[in-house]
């Protein structure tokens, strides 16, 4: 055991939760790590995959296993406690995949070291948060990936194979996306590296559902545990467990859902937003009292200090009146007259009729956009091909955007309709269109033009704040 302890701490004897929920087990583990000086940076470990003392030892123990030695492709989560595992993967020249944090700007990154930089310093830089973004090559759900080993972070695990994450569902969704890609084979094992105190003999089976990913191997700084794996692996994304809010948070899910819907598969979302299993309840701030500009005499006396009694108790001098009663009456008369005329004018003025909201005829999705591409670059490319969408929803930093085309209506001052634009004509005009990145940095100048993918998208009303 680490830190001079003679025997490993067992969570099932020292961490018995008072209430049987996933969050209660998380809190017990987080508190135990913090209170026993077992937590490492970043701290506090609450609401995180906790970094623990002995994480490098757990990674070294994993590297000694045959399943790791025989693995050519490994996927490791981007959290701090699994950083030593990512280091070992690159040191042993394995193909390493790391998910994009919170799936906000993509799915997977394949870490590739710069040519000639294979030393320990370069490896440690590449597996850091900034390094994973700099040296990561984006991998989409359309790409072909085959994994031999998956290493996940955990807050609590049991010898039965049950795993509890930090409560946001990222690990489970990543696994579901990899199942859709057919990256997970029957022989692919799922491992986790944790501290000994995070391991329970048993966890209540009723807490886990079909979306929870079980683990096959638990590696601690002192032991390797082959679990019994009491539950089955998720078969893919379970759409009925997700809300529209989650889809908006993670664009990769929206991209997959569009693909599934275009293929005619049902992707009905749940109506009530409860797909995050344990949402942290933010403390409600007490409303601030609006302090008066002047204090009463009693308030002033209660807040005085020694030597200031005279100042605090002395009432404020009333302001001097400047205008006479005559001027006041004149002012009231003018205000009354102006107010009356203003009201009459407003009553007589007819209201402008509301313009009917345009109806979207069809929508297109353009993907494979370089992160360095600017919206003006794409607009110029569309204009050169004679395509002018009424609305563009730009998500270029995530690799895609939407074009919305309205149904033709009567033009202003004319009875004829505007020229009709059909989807087939626009698709033909945008065939084989390439747009490269632009900007001031060296990385942007070296960016080569990308062949864009244009496909139909389900018509939907774009959010107002995203309209360009």
N, C-alpha and C positions, 0 to 999 in steps of 0.2 A: 504493500500500500504506500501511497505517496505521503510526503511531508512527515515522515517518521512514525506513522501509525503502524502498529504491529499487525492488525487484521483489517481487512476491507470492511467499510461500513456498508451494511445491507439496508436498502431502503424499505423492505417489507417489515422490518422490526422497528425502525426509528421514524419512518415517515408514513404513518397510518392516517389517512385523511378523515376528517370528521364527517364530511358529506361526500357522497359517491357521485362525483362529476369529474369530467376531464380537467376542468379548471382547478378543482381542489387538489388534484395530484400535481398539476403544474405549480401551484403556489407552494406546496410542501417541498418540492424539489428546489425551486428558486430560493426559498427561504433557507433551506438547509445548506445550499452552496454558499450563499452570502454569509450566513451566521457562523459557518465553520471554516471560513477563509479558503474555500475551494474554488471560488469564482475568479476568473481572469478577465482582462480587457476584452470587449467593451463592457462596462459596468454602469449601473446595476444590470443583472442578467434577467430581470423581470421582463416578460413579453418578448424574449429572444430565445433562439436556440443557444443555450448557455455555453460560453467558453469556460473550460475547467482546467485545473491543474492536472497535468498528466496527459493532455491531448497529444503531444508529440510521442509519448510512450505508447499510447493506444494506436497511433498511426504506424509506428514501427512494428507493433505486434500484428497489425493487419498485413503489413508488407511481408511478413514471414509465412503467411498462409499460402498454400498451393493455389487456392482459387484466385488470389491476387497475382501470384507469379504467372499463372497461365492466362490471365486476362490481357487482351490487347487493347480493348476500348473500355473506358471507365467513365461514368458520369458521377460527379461529386457536387454536392450542393455548395453554394457560395458563402456559407456562414463561416465565422472566424474559427470555431473549434475544429472544422474540417480542413483548415488551411494546411496543416502538416500532411494530410492525405494527398492534397493536390500537389504539394512539393514532391512527395515520393513518386507520384505518377509520372511527373516530368523527369525526375532523376532517372527513372527506369524506362524512359522513352516510350511511354504508353500514350495512346491517343486519348486526350482528356477533353471531356465536354462539361461545361458548367452552365446551369440555367441563368438566364437574365434575372437579376434581382426583382422579385415581385411580379415578374412577367409583364412589366410595364412597357418595355421597348423592344420586345421580341420574344424568342423562346430559348434557344441554346446558343452558346458560343463555344467554338472549338479553339482551345488555347494553342497558339503556334508561336514558338520563340523566334525572335529575329535570327537571321542567318549569322552564324558565328558567335552568337551569344547563348552559351549553354552552361555557363558557370553558376555556382550557387546564388550569387547576387542577382543575376538575371532571372533565375527561376523564382526566387522569393519575390522579386518585383512583379513578375507576371501573374502570380497567384493572389496578389492583393486586390482590393476592390477596384482601384484605378487601373491596375495592370490587366485585370480580366476584361475591362472595356477597351483598353488600348491594343492588346494582343489577341483579342477574341475575334474569330471569324464567324459572322452570323450564320446560323443554321435554322432554316424554316421547317414547317411541318410537311412541306412537299419534298424535302430532301430525304435521301436514303441514309439511315443510321442503324447500326447493329451494335448493341451493347452486351458486353460480357459480364459487367459488374456495375451495380448501382450502389453508391454510398450516400446515405441520407443522414441529416442531423435529427436529433430527437431531444425532447424534454424528459420523457419517461418511456421506458420500454419494459416488457415482461418476458419471462422465459418461455411464454406461450407464443411469442411473436407479435403481440399487440404493441402498437407504437402510438404515442401521443406527441404531436408537434406543438408549435407555439400558439395554435388556435386560429390561424388565418387560412389554412387549406392550401398553401402554395405547393407543398410537397406532394399532396394527393393529386392536385391538378396537373403538376408536371408529369407525374406517373401516368395519368390518364391520357395526356397528349402523346407521351412516348408509346403507349399502347396503340393509339390511333396510327402512329407512324410505323408500327410493327418493329420498333426498335427493341422491345422487350421480348426475348425468346423464352421458351420454357426452361431453358438451362441458365437463364440470367438470374443471379442471386442478388438479394437486397441486403446490404449490411449497414450498420450504424456504429459510430464510435461515440461512447459516452463515458461518464465517470461511474465508478461502482455504485455510488449512492443513487444513481438514476435507474438502476435495474431493480425491478420488482419480481417476486416469484410469480405473482398472478395479478391481473387487472380484470375488473368486471367486464364480462363479454357483452353485456347489454349496452355499454357505452359506445360500441363500435358498429359502424354500418358498412354497406357495400362499397363506399368511397374510400374507406381507410386502407392504407397500404400496410401490410404486415412485413416484418423483417425476418430474414433467414439466419443472420449472424449478428451477434452483439459482441463488440470488441471494447474492452475497458483497458486501463493501464495495467491490470493484473491478470485478466482472464479472457478467454474466448468462449462464447456460449453459442451453441447451435440450438436454435429455438425449435419448438414443436410445430409452430405455424398452424394455429387453430382456425384461422380464417382464410378465405380465398382472396386472390388479388383482384383489384378493379379491372373490368374488361375495357374500360374507356372512359370518356366523359359522360357523366350522368346529368343530362341537361335539366331534368326535372328537379334537381337539387340546387340549381343555380338561379340567381335572380338577374334581372336586367342590369342592376347596379354592378354586379360582379363582371358582367360582359363588358360594360363600359370601362371598368378599371383595368381590364386585361385585354388589349386589342387582339392578341393572338387567339383568344377564345371566340371573339367575334368573327375573325377570319375563318376559323374552323367551322363555326356555325353557318356562315354563308356557304361554304363548300358543301356542307351536309344538306342544307336546305335546297341548294341548286340540284343536288343529286336526288331530291325527293324524299329525304329522310325526315322524320319528325324530330324537331328540336324544341319542344315546348318548354318554356321556363316556368319556374314557380312564381306565383303572383305575390306571395308575401316574402319580404326581404329578410330571410333568416338563414341564408346559406353559409354565413360565417358562423361557425359553431360556437365560438366564445368571443363575443364582441366586448371589448373593454368599455365599461360604462364610465364616461367622462364625468368628472365632478361638476355639478352645476354651480356656476358662480353666483354668489349672492348679489342681487342688484345693488349697485352703488347708490348711496343716498346723495341726493343733490343738496349740497350745503348751501345755506342761505348766504347772501352777500353781506348781511349784517347780523350780529349776534345780539340777543337780548341782554339786559343788564345782569340777569342771574347766570347766564352762560358765561359771560365775561368774568364774573367773580369766581366761578368754579374752576376756570382754567388758568388763573393767574399764578405767577411765581413770586417769590419774595422780592420786594422792592418795586413791584409793578402794580400794586393794589390800586394806587390812585389812577393810573392810566386805564386799567381794565374796568374800574367801576364808573368812570366818567362817561355819561351818555354822549352820543354823537350830536354834533351841532346840526340842526335842520338846515336844509338848503334854502337859499334866499329866493323868494319869488320875484320873477322878472316881469311877467306880463300882467296887465290889469284884467279886471273882469270883462272889460269891453273887448279887449283883444281876444280873450278866450271865447266870448260869444261869437265874435266874427269868425274865428277859426272853426268852431262847431258848425256855424252856418254854411261855411264853404264846404266842409267835409260832408255835411248832410246833402247839400245840393249835388256835389260831385258823385257821391255814392248813389243817389237816386238816379241820376242820369246814366251812370255806369250800369246799374242793374237793368234799367229800361233798355239800354243798348244791347245788353247780353241776351235779354229775353226775346228781342226782335230778330236777332241774328240767327238764321237757319243753320242747323248742323250739317256738316259735310257728310255725305253718305260714305259708308265704309266700302273700300275697294275689295272685291272678292279675292280671297287668297288663292294664288296660283296652285294648280294641281300638278304634281310630278307625273310625267308620262312614263319615263324609264330612267334607270340609274346605271352607271358603270363604275366598276372598281379598277383602279390602276395600281398595281403592286410592283414589287422589285425596284422601288425608288431608292436611290442612294441617300444615306443620311445627310450628305453634303449638298444635295440638290435643293435649290430654293424654289419657292412657289412661282416666282416670276419666270424661272427657266421653263417650267412645265407650261405655264400660260403662253409663253412665246411659241413653244413647240406645238401646242394645240392650235394657236392662231395661224401658224404657217400651214397647217393641214386643214384649215377652214372649219375647225370645230370650236364652237362657242357655247359652253354650258351656261345655264342661268345661275347655277350655284356650284361652287367647288368647296368641299369639306377637306381641308388639308391636314393630313397626318404624315407628312413626308418624313419627319424624324422617326416615325415608326415603320416607314417603308411602304406606305400606301396612301391613297386618297380616293374620294368619291366624287363623281360628276353627276349632277342632277339636271335633267332636261324637262322643261314644263310642256304641258299640252298646249298646242297653238291656240291662240285666241284672237279676237278682232283687234287690229291695230288702232292706235289713237287717230281719230279723225277719218277713218276709212271703214268701210263695211266689210272689206275682204279680210281674210285671216292671214296671219303670218305664215311664211313658208314652212311646210311641215318638215320635221327632222325625225328620221326613224333610226332605230337602234342598229339595224344592219348596215346602214350607210355610215354611221359614226364608227362602228367596229372596223369597217373596211378602210375608212380614212386613217384610223390609228394603227393599222397593222404594221408590224415591224418598226415601231417608233422607239428611238433610243434617246435618252437624255443623260448627260453626265453631270457630275457635281461641279459646284462653283464656290468660290470663296477666296479668302486671302491666305490661308495656311498652306504649308507644303503638302499636307495630307490631302487637301481638297484639290490642289493642282494635279496631283498624281492620280486622282480618281478617274477611271476610265468610264466612258458612256455605257450605260446599262440598257439592255433590251427590256422594255417595259412589258408587263403582262396586263392586258385589258380584257375584262370579262364582265358579263352582266351581273348586277347586284340587285337584291330585292328592293323595290322602291320604298323609301321611308322618308319622313320629314326630318331634315337635318336640324340639329340644335342651333338656335339663333347665334350663340356666341362663336360658333365654328364657321360661320358663313363668310366667305371671302368675296 
